Structures are given as structure tokens and as C-alpha cells.
Amino acid sequence: MVLDATDLQKAIALKADKGSQSAKNVEILKSRNLKNHILKKAKKNKPSTTWEKRFNKLVGKTRFKVERTFGGLNLWFSGGVSGVER
């Protein structure tokens, strides 16, 4: 995650997918006083808790709107590649 190079306001909620969930990123968020809204992922041989599932569902509602927009742009503009026909 590119948190070290960004200048974000304090107490802002940072949302990201499960791939961004790591101890290092959690520590960076804490040190910069940012709210951790990174989706939680289950660990090997340890399923997600009820709280983690609920958290992911709530955060996912916001992330869905953003991801849907990027997906539409990708579809409409051929993934940013010029000269490609579908």
C-alpha cells in the first residue's frame, strides 16, 4: 500500500480490499491516526468471526460503489488501452 507517500487528513477512514490487510499497513494507519476500514480476511485454518463478516459487509457497501464505477470505466474504455475493439 502506498500510505507512506500520501498526505491524508487525520481520522479519515481508509478503505481497501483484503489484499491490503497486513500488520505493517495496520501499524502505518495507527501511526498516522487513520481509521482502518481495510476488509478483514480469514487466516489459514481460522474462519472469519461474525464481527469480521459484519464489518466486511458494511465496508463493502461503500467499496462496491467505487469498484462498480472503475469496472464501468474499464468496460467502456477498453481498460484504458487505445485502439482495442470489443
C-alpha positions as CSV (number, residue, x, y, z in Angstrom):
1,M,0.0,0.0,0.0
2,V,1.2,3.5,-0.8
3,L,0.4,5.0,2.6
4,D,3.9,6.5,3.3
5,A,3.8,8.7,0.2
6,T,0.3,10.1,0.7
7,D,-0.8,13.1,2.7
8,L,-4.2,12.3,4.2
9,Q,-6.2,14.2,6.8
10,K,-6.3,12.7,10.3
11,A,-9.2,10.5,11.3
12,I,-10.2,9.7,7.7
13,A,-11.5,6.2,7.0
14,L,-9.2,4.4,4.6
15,K,-11.0,1.6,2.7
16,A,-9.1,-1.1,0.8
17,D,-9.6,-4.7,-0.3
18,K,-8.5,-7.8,1.7
19,G,-5.1,-7.9,-0.1
20,S,-4.1,-4.8,1.7
21,Q,-4.6,-6.3,5.2
22,S,-1.2,-6.7,6.8
23,A,0.4,-5.9,10.2
24,K,2.6,-3.3,8.5
25,N,-0.4,-1.4,7.0
26,V,-2.3,-1.6,10.2
27,E,0.7,0.0,12.1
28,I,1.0,2.7,9.4
29,L,-2.7,3.6,9.8
30,K,-2.4,3.8,13.6
31,S,0.7,6.0,13.5
32,R,-1.0,8.4,11.0
33,N,-4.3,8.4,13.0
34,L,-6.3,7.0,10.1
35,K,-9.3,4.8,10.6
36,N,-8.7,1.2,9.4
37,H,-11.5,0.2,7.1
38,I,-9.5,-2.4,5.3
39,L,-11.5,-5.5,4.7
40,K,-10.7,-8.4,7.1
41,K,-9.6,-11.7,5.7
42,A,-9.7,-15.1,7.3
43,K,-6.4,-16.7,8.3
44,K,-5.4,-20.2,7.4
45,N,-7.4,-22.8,9.4
46,K,-9.3,-19.9,11.2
47,P,-12.5,-18.8,9.7
48,S,-13.7,-15.1,9.9
49,T,-15.5,-14.2,13.0
50,T,-19.1,-12.9,13.0
51,W,-17.8,-9.4,13.7
52,E,-15.3,-9.6,10.7
53,K,-18.1,-10.7,8.4
54,R,-20.4,-7.9,9.5
55,F,-17.5,-5.4,9.2
56,N,-16.7,-6.6,5.6
57,K,-20.4,-6.3,4.7
58,L,-20.7,-2.7,5.9
59,V,-17.4,-1.5,4.4
60,G,-18.2,-3.5,1.2
61,K,-21.3,-1.5,0.6
62,T,-19.2,1.7,0.2
63,R,-16.4,0.0,-1.7
64,F,-19.0,-1.6,-4.1
65,K,-20.0,1.8,-5.5
66,V,-16.4,2.8,-6.2
67,E,-15.4,-0.6,-7.7
68,R,-18.5,-0.6,-9.9
69,T,-17.5,2.8,-11.3
70,F,-14.0,1.6,-12.1
71,G,-15.4,-1.6,-13.6
72,G,-17.7,0.5,-15.8
73,L,-14.8,2.7,-16.9
74,N,-12.8,-0.3,-17.7
75,L,-15.6,-1.8,-19.8
76,W,-16.5,1.5,-21.6
77,F,-12.9,2.5,-22.4
78,S,-11.4,-1.0,-23.1
79,G,-9.4,-0.9,-19.9
80,G,-7.6,2.3,-20.9
81,V,-6.0,0.7,-23.9
82,S,-6.5,2.7,-27.1
83,G,-7.3,1.1,-30.4
84,V,-8.8,-2.0,-28.9
85,E,-12.2,-3.1,-30.2
86,R,-14.6,-5.3,-28.3
